[in-house]
Amino acid sequence: VMGIPLLILFTGSSFEIKGSIIPKCESAKTVLLVMDMQEDFLGEKAKMPINKEQIPAITAVVNSLIDEFERNGQQIIYIKSEFPKIALGNRIRHHAAIEGSPGTNIYGKIRISGKVIFSKKKPNAFSNPEFEKYLIENQVSQLVITGVYADQCVLDTALGALDRKYRVKFVRNGVGSSSEKAVNKACEKVKNRGAEVIEYQPNMRIEDFI
């Protein structure tokens, strides 16, 4: 895996997902984005697991955020990787998250609230036009981003959002990767591009994210 560009690792291709700057809206909204919290990255039989020491804490933080957003009627969006059965990156990924496989399911310890789930075949969630359409139709202006891998799909999506002029809150203790070093590097990159890197605390309320 070392030395392989991240986009190729996850897709076998390396190109940006172009998009338009978000339109101004009267009632700007904040959504919680839960990215790739799937069995093949977090589960006991994960084919491409993040650092296993990170999993309990990340799971607790993401579930707490889901509870807080749900309690306050705020939207929650789940993103899943579902890679084609034949793709250049499958072997490198140890055939994780192949479309139709159990590994694409949301990790069993993550609570699912609502029915808003989008799939993607590339790192950047904006590669699915339905996801971008949903954000625009629901007048979303800010994304609170959690999930895995912090330095791959989560990072790519955060940068895509910033390019489109969304406000981004990147939850430092709500993202995971192969190491703490990888998480820190991702945080540094998004911060340099204009995102706000935050640490979720149990006493936080929805007002802290809006």
C-alpha angles and dihedrals in degrees: 000000000000114000095017114121110249095237090054091046091057102033115005090244136081118206135120122255103234119211144162127264109260117261120246112259135194097228107037113196138199123222133191113233116205107191129199095331088159138148094252091058102035111014130101090257095040114157094203105022126185117229100307092217088065097053103082095048095044091048091052093049094047092047091049090052091048089052093049095047092045093047090055097043094250121147124259122199124194120203122198131190111226109174123197116260089243112045136133094240098050096091093048090050091050087245092294122168097008111175112265094020125118089241091073091064119108109266108272094236094055114092116232114217118186128343104276104124126148127190127213137189096198132054095255113074088210087071084082104073091201090064092053091044090053092053092051095045091050093047094240116175102165134046124200101202129207135155144068147346093025094192096042126032095006092049094045092051092046091052090047090053092049090050087057091049097250115149109244131204109190110201105220096197092038096063129071142192143158091295144001088251090060091049091049092050091051091050091051092051096051092043090053089053094052107271122134112238111210138180114223114231125192092239093056118117133198090267088068090064102042 
